[in-house]
């Protein structure tokens, strides 16, 4: 009897302990603040846990806006933010340590005008952002390291006015973007888009504008579709559009390439496909770039010999000798109506133009420098392109 009473007492204590643990577990992690919360002082950050015990999942927006906020360490109890997270206009905040346990953001992530922020370290737990990602006017920010585990952004990605970031390293995990990609406005140290190699799709426009040191679009080679226009404007050191080669032209709605003073190479596959298939025919704007990309006609000309190094003439035409040091012969089985022959260099410039009036046309190439050239034969219905080598 005594033994039974003893066992019964133990069981009762175990049961009570389990109840306590369940209550503690439930009470230690809970949703809270559906109306959101705004922090404007360091004291509010430091007192968060005591003011809101067991609050780990904020349902609403979180605003961190305050000149004296120097660290977010006391926010380390947070695991999720249901709304938008804004970190704006702080003068003392250098890193985002304290947000390490946040894994999801249900709205936008906006990091704007933080004068002392040098690192995004602290955001490593975030894997997805339901809204947009804005990183703007953070003059001490050196890289995007800290966002490495973000795989999707539901809205747009906007980068602007960040004066010392040189590339987009830190976004290596990003695979999809629901809205537009905007690399815009005075990213004055940005030289490449390295870091976006895994980005496959954009659900909006692609805008690259006013980046004074951006010399290359390297980093966007994996991008295969967008759902809007391409806008390339006022990038002072950009020379080529290489990097955008693999975008499906059918996903481009408009094309705007202008005011890039040394941009000379625009005849990449996606752009040529867009021009050739007249997608958005009335929405093409190409001007005020360097020779080779200064007009739609120049890009069309360069596109005509893109990827034709191994493309022979069809049975109607033959070309010989090739290679040659002095002249080449173009022979046709029938004189084409309105036939014209052009010799172009690899920049798409027409060097020699001749009308085809007989079955055999002889072209003198003796004055051309040694190298590779393209021969284009056109009539009122077709265009044929081949390659010759001048020895």
C-alpha positions, 0 to 999 in steps of 0.5 A, a space after each residue: 500500500 505504501 509502495 503504491 502511494 509512493 509510486 502514485 506520488 511520483 506519477 503525480 509530480 511527473 504529470 505536474 512537471 509535464 504540465 509546467 513544461 507545456 505551459 512554459 513552452 507555449 508561453 515562451 514562444 508566441 505571436 504578438 503585436 499585430 499592429 506592429 512596433 516602432 523603435 526610435 531609441 536604443 533604450 526601446 531596443 534594450 527593453 523589448 524583452 522585458 516590455 513584451 515577454 515571450 514575444 518572438 513572432 511579431 505579426 505586424 511591421 517593425 520599424 527601426 528608425 533612430 539616430 542613437 540606435 547602435 545595436 539590435 542585440 536585444 531583439 535576438 528573441 525574434 524568430 519572424 516578422 509578419 509584416 515589413 521590416 524597415 531599418 532606416 535613417 540610423 546614424 550609429 548602427 554598424 551591423 544587424 546582429 540581433 536579428 540572427 534568429 529571424 527566418 522569415 519576413 512577411 512584407 518588405 525588407 527596406 534598408 535605407 539611409 543608414 550612415 554607419 551600416 557597414 554589414 548586413 551580418 545578422 540576416 543569415 537566417 532569412 531564406 525568403 522575403 515575401 515583399 520587396 528588397 530595397 537597399 538604398 543610400 547606405 554610404 558605408 555598406 561594403 557588401 551584401 554579405 548576410 543575405 546569402 541564404 535568401 532564395 526568393 524575393 516576392 517583389 522587386 529588388 532595388 539597389 541605388 545610391 550605395 556608394 562603396 559596394 563594388 558587386 552584389 556578392 551576398 545574393 548568391 542564393 537568389 533564384 527568383 524575383 517576383 518583381 523588377 530588378 532595378 540597379 539604379 542611380 549612383 551606385 558609384 563603386 559598382 563594377 559588376 553584378 557578380 553575385 546574381 549568378 543563380 537568378 533565373 527569372 524576373 517577374 517585372 522589368 530589368 532596369 540598369 541605370 546611372 551606374 558610373 563605374 559599371 563596366 560589365 553585366 557579368 553575373 546575369 548569365 543565368 537569367 532566362 526570362 523577365 516579364 517586362 522591359 529592358 532599360 539600359 541608360 546612362 551607364 558611363 563605363 559599360 561597353 557591352 551587354 554580354 551577360 544578358 545573352 540568354 534571356 528569352 526574347 519572348 519575355 521582353 516587352 520593350 527595349 530601351 538602350 540609350 545614353 551609354 557613351 561607350 556601349 558599342 556591343 549590343 548584338 547579343 543573342 537575346 537582343 538580336 532575337 527580339 529585334 528579328 522577331 519584332 517583339 514590341 516593334 513600336 517599343 524600341 529605343 536605341 540611341 546616344 551610345 557608341 558606334 555599333 550600338 548607336 541605333 537600331 539599324 547598327 544593332 540590326 547590322 551587327 546581329 546579321 552576322 551573329 553566331 554565323 562563323 560556321 554558317 555556309 551559304 545555301 545552294 543558291 550562292 557559293 564563295 571562293 577562295 576562302 581564305 584569300 589575300 586579294 579577291 573573293 568570288 561570289 557565284 549564284 545560279 541565278 541573278 537575284 532581283 535587287 541583289 546586293 553584296 556587303 563585306 562587314 567587319 566584326 563590329 558590323 560596319 559595312 566596308 564594301 558594298 556591291 550590286 549583284 548584276 551577274 552570276 559571278 561577282 568578284 570583290 577586291 579585298 586586297 586593301 582590307 587588313 588581315 582578319 575575319 570578315 562577313 559577307 552578306 548577300 541580300 535580295 528582295 526576299 532573303 538574307 544570306 551571311 557567310 564568313 571569309 578570312 583575309 590572309 
